[in-house]
């Protein structure tokens, strides 16, 4: 059975939307449940995000691979483009657009679920070299993880491993590990615990793209044949439509 690009893109849209809804919604709930303890708020936000991400990979992975992240999709395209195992340029464009649109939709959905304005530009500034470095580290680690799992045939643990990595990176990075350009853009649409000011978005996205380049270099050194399993990132999915 083949899958149309529209079907795969819709999975990326919906999965990314639900991921951002989980990030923003759990952050909002955390500030209401633990209004005087920022550390507890972050813990609640991190746990909910990690669990939701694992579940969403299980849900949408067989359809689209559950990238939910333009950097993951871009590295997939770059590594596998010569051997025919990756997304095509058309796939990449569709995935990135779907992921970004989904992220914005997820932020709007979270606002509506918590009786907040559908769109409220974030006023939380997140800028500085230390935060950008953290985003490079978080993104590079995520990309290397998913390609290492695919290359070594361990994609069955990807939902748990990716969720665990992001949950941990909430704490070991100063930026709380956005690690995703689409999610970063989506989180600019909410003035809640999880938000990021629109003016801070370009710096985060640039750092995430650098993280993707670092991951490509790391994979070339550690997993030189990672391109052979690009079609199994984040998890194996059914054959793409005939080209």
SVG drawing of the C-alpha trace seen along z (x, -y; Angstrom):
<svg xmlns="http://www.w3.org/2000/svg" viewBox="-13 -41 47 45">
<polyline fill="none" stroke="black" stroke-width="0.4" points="0.0,0.0 1.3,-3.5 0.5,-6.7 -0.1,-10.0 2.0,-13.0 -1.2,-14.8 -1.9,-11.9 1.6,-12.0 1.6,-15.8 -1.8,-15.7 -0.2,-13.4 2.7,-15.8 0.3,-18.7 -1.9,-16.9 0.9,-15.4 2.8,-18.7 -0.4,-20.5 -1.1,-18.0 2.5,-18.2 2.4,-22.0 -1.0,-21.8 0.5,-19.4 3.5,-21.8 1.4,-24.9 -1.6,-23.3 0.5,-21.6 2.5,-24.8 -0.7,-26.7 -2.1,-24.0 1.1,-23.9 1.0,-27.7 -2.5,-27.3 -1.9,-24.2 1.5,-25.4 1.4,-29.1 4.2,-29.8 6.7,-27.1 8.4,-27.6 10.5,-24.5 7.4,-22.4 5.8,-24.1 8.7,-23.1 8.6,-19.5 4.9,-19.2 5.4,-20.7 8.4,-18.4 6.7,-15.2 3.5,-16.0 5.5,-16.9 7.7,-13.8 4.7,-11.5 2.7,-13.2 5.6,-13.1 6.0,-9.3 2.3,-8.7 2.2,-10.9 5.1,-9.0 3.3,-5.8 0.1,-7.3 1.5,-9.0 4.9,-7.3 3.5,-4.5 2.0,-7.1 4.7,-9.8 7.6,-8.8 6.5,-11.3 9.2,-13.9 7.1,-16.8 10.3,-18.9 11.6,-20.6 15.2,-20.0 14.7,-16.3 12.9,-16.3 15.7,-18.5 18.5,-16.2 16.5,-13.2 16.3,-14.8 20.0,-15.7 21.4,-12.4 19.2,-10.2 18.8,-12.2 21.5,-10.4 20.4,-6.9 16.7,-7.4 15.8,-6.5 14.8,-10.0 12.1,-12.6 12.2,-14.3 12.5,-18.1 8.8,-18.2 8.2,-16.0 10.4,-18.3 8.5,-21.4 5.2,-19.8 6.4,-18.4 7.9,-21.7 4.8,-23.7 2.5,-21.1 4.7,-21.1 4.7,-24.9 1.0,-25.2 0.3,-22.5 2.4,-24.1 0.5,-27.4 -2.8,-25.5 -1.7,-23.7 -1.0,-26.9 -4.4,-28.3 -6.1,-25.1 -4.4,-25.1 -5.5,-28.7 -9.1,-27.9 -9.1,-24.8 -8.0,-26.9 -10.4,-29.8 -7.6,-32.1 -7.4,-34.3 -6.8,-32.1 -3.8,-34.2 -1.8,-36.2 1.8,-37.1 4.2,-36.0 6.1,-38.6 8.7,-36.2 12.0,-37.2 14.5,-34.3 17.7,-35.6 21.4,-35.3 24.4,-33.3 23.9,-30.7 20.3,-30.0 21.4,-29.7 24.1,-27.3 21.6,-25.3 19.4,-25.1 22.4,-23.9 23.1,-21.1 19.4,-20.1 18.7,-20.0 21.9,-18.2 21.4,-15.6 17.8,-14.9 18.7,-14.5 21.7,-12.2 19.4,-10.1 16.7,-9.5 19.1,-8.6 21.2,-6.4 18.1,-4.5 17.1,-4.0 20.5,-3.0 20.9,-0.4 17.5,1.1 16.2,-0.1 13.2,-2.2 10.9,-0.3 12.2,-2.2 12.1,-5.6 8.8,-6.8 10.3,-6.2 13.8,-7.4 12.8,-10.6 10.3,-11.4 13.0,-10.8 15.5,-12.9 13.2,-15.9 12.0,-15.5 15.6,-15.5 16.6,-18.3 14.0,-20.5 16.3,-20.4 19.9,-20.1 19.6,-23.0 19.2,-26.6 16.7,-27.1 14.4,-24.3 15.0,-22.5 12.7,-23.9 14.9,-22.0 12.3,-22.5 11.8,-25.5 8.1,-24.8 7.4,-24.4 9.4,-27.6 7.2,-29.5 4.0,-28.1 5.0,-29.0 5.3,-32.7 1.5,-32.7 0.8,-32.1 1.6,-34.5 1.8,-31.7 4.5,-29.7 5.6,-28.1 5.7,-31.2 8.6,-32.9 8.5,-36.5 8.4,-36.8 11.6,-38.8 13.4,-35.9 12.2,-33.4 14.9,-34.1 17.8,-33.5 16.3,-30.2 15.6,-29.0 19.0,-29.9 20.6,-28.0 18.4,-24.9 19.5,-24.9 23.1,-25.1 22.3,-22.1 21.1,-20.2 24.4,-20.9 26.3,-19.7 24.2,-16.5 25.0,-15.9 28.7,-16.2 28.4,-13.9 26.5,-11.3 29.1,-11.4 31.8,-10.6 29.9,-8.1 27.3,-6.6 28.7,-7.1 26.0,-4.9 23.0,-6.5 21.6,-7.5 20.7,-3.9 18.0,-4.0 16.7,-7.5 13.3,-6.1 13.0,-4.7 13.3,-8.1 11.8,-8.7 10.2,-5.3 9.6,-3.1 6.6,-4.2 4.7,-2.7 6.0,-3.3 5.6,-6.8 3.6,-7.3 5.2,-6.4 7.2,-9.3"/>
</svg>
